[in-house]
Amino acid sequence: MSLEAHDVSFSYVPGHPVLERVSLAVEPGERVAIAAPSGAGKSTLCRLLAGYLEPQAGEVLVDGGRAGAHAARARAGRGPWPVQLIVQHPEQAFDPLARMGRSLVEGVPRLGARGAHAGVRSRRAALERARETGLLERFGIRDAWFERLPHELSGGELMRCCIVRALLAEPRYLICDEMTAMLDAVTQAELWRAVVAIADERRMGLVLVSHSPALVRRLATRVYPL
Ligand SMILES: Nc1ncnc2c1ncn2[C@@H]1O[C@H](COP(=O)(O)OP(=O)(O)OP(=O)(O)O)[C@@H](O)[C@H]1O
């Protein structure tokens, strides 16, 4: 059981590879920091590991299944997305026209409701489920935010919502690409403490990218030089 990149190569522009034959394995419960200079392809590797991009050569496997196949099934609403990716700009992760309550529960596995009011009913049930996990409380999500649009929350509040939405999906691996780079030191420390505690409780694998050597030293169980 692991998240594995096998000899992965990727180019955005044909003939100009960003990654060439990269291999990496992350075990459940590990916290692996990807270290490399700016522009070396860290974010690209994160997107490949999460199944957002498909490698042109090699493969990415999630506990034995192809990451791209998991991602395609999840996009079609036919399965969980076992690798969740959180990036630096949370405002890009939410539908700007959807209320936060609705966006938040996108992470909750489907309840299978049917009928004319199934959407609303299942949303209420999903919110109830979200509460039962204790994640809303642990990340300081306030009820007052549910009726707001993403631009009506601060960057730190939005990042809390982003993390909670990702964790509600019960991923086996969480990828944090410069997750807290835009936040103040206190919020940064608070959010990481909660994420690491949950990763430990669930034996979830973590991949992190950070330009802060202090943060990497504190959080990573292993550093992978790209
Ligand atoms: N969508 C894209 N189209 C074309 N080129 C891209 C695209 N995204 C990234 N690149 C290029 O791919 C290379 C790797 O980018 P990537 O964002 O993966 O690097 P990084 O190591 O995460 O950088 P940084 O530390 O500066 O965030 C860069 O040269 C970048 O310009």
PDBQT file of the ligand as one rigid body, heavy atoms in Angstrom, charges set to zero:
ROOT
HETATM    1  N1  LIG A 301       0.455  24.920 -17.344  1.00  0.00    +0.000 N 
HETATM    2  C1  LIG A 301       1.739  25.063 -17.716  1.00  0.00    +0.000 A 
HETATM    3  N2  LIG A 301       2.066  25.224 -19.016  1.00  0.00    +0.000 NA
HETATM    4  C2  LIG A 301       3.353  25.332 -19.401  1.00  0.00    +0.000 A 
HETATM    5  N3  LIG A 301       4.405  25.295 -18.554  1.00  0.00    +0.000 NA
HETATM    6  C3  LIG A 301       4.130  25.154 -17.255  1.00  0.00    +0.000 A 
HETATM    7  C4  LIG A 301       2.797  25.032 -16.758  1.00  0.00    +0.000 A 
HETATM    8  N4  LIG A 301       2.846  24.905 -15.414  1.00  0.00    +0.000 NA
HETATM    9  C5  LIG A 301       4.152  24.948 -15.077  1.00  0.00    +0.000 A 
HETATM   10  N5  LIG A 301       4.931  25.095 -16.169  1.00  0.00    +0.000 N 
HETATM   11  C6  LIG A 301       6.399  25.139 -16.209  1.00  0.00    +0.000 C 
HETATM   12  O1  LIG A 301       6.869  23.902 -15.690  1.00  0.00    +0.000 OA
HETATM   13  C7  LIG A 301       8.026  24.115 -14.873  1.00  0.00    +0.000 C 
HETATM   14  C8  LIG A 301       7.808  23.515 -13.500  1.00  0.00    +0.000 C 
HETATM   15  O2  LIG A 301       6.775  24.234 -12.847  1.00  0.00    +0.000 OA
HETATM   16  P1  LIG A 301       6.282  23.858 -11.373  1.00  0.00    +0.000 P 
HETATM   17  O3  LIG A 301       5.228  24.835 -11.008  1.00  0.00    +0.000 OA
HETATM   18  O4  LIG A 301       5.962  22.424 -11.348  1.00  0.00    +0.000 OA
HETATM   19  O5  LIG A 301       7.630  24.100 -10.535  1.00  0.00    +0.000 OA
HETATM   20  P2  LIG A 301       7.865  24.283  -8.971  1.00  0.00    +0.000 P 
HETATM   21  O6  LIG A 301       9.098  23.498  -8.632  1.00  0.00    +0.000 OA
HETATM   22  O7  LIG A 301       6.631  23.943  -8.246  1.00  0.00    +0.000 OA
HETATM   23  O8  LIG A 301       8.155  25.847  -8.872  1.00  0.00    +0.000 OA
HETATM   24  P3  LIG A 301       8.004  26.898  -7.650  1.00  0.00    +0.000 P 
HETATM   25  O9  LIG A 301       8.895  26.407  -6.535  1.00  0.00    +0.000 OA
HETATM   26  O10 LIG A 301       8.493  28.181  -8.263  1.00  0.00    +0.000 OA
HETATM   27  O11 LIG A 301       6.546  26.932  -7.292  1.00  0.00    +0.000 OA
HETATM   28  C9  LIG A 301       8.285  25.609 -14.852  1.00  0.00    +0.000 C 
HETATM   29  O12 LIG A 301       9.306  25.892 -15.796  1.00  0.00    +0.000 OA
HETATM   30  C10 LIG A 301       6.965  26.206 -15.292  1.00  0.00    +0.000 C 
HETATM   31  O13 LIG A 301       7.146  27.409 -16.000  1.00  0.00    +0.000 OA
ENDROOT
TORSDOF 0
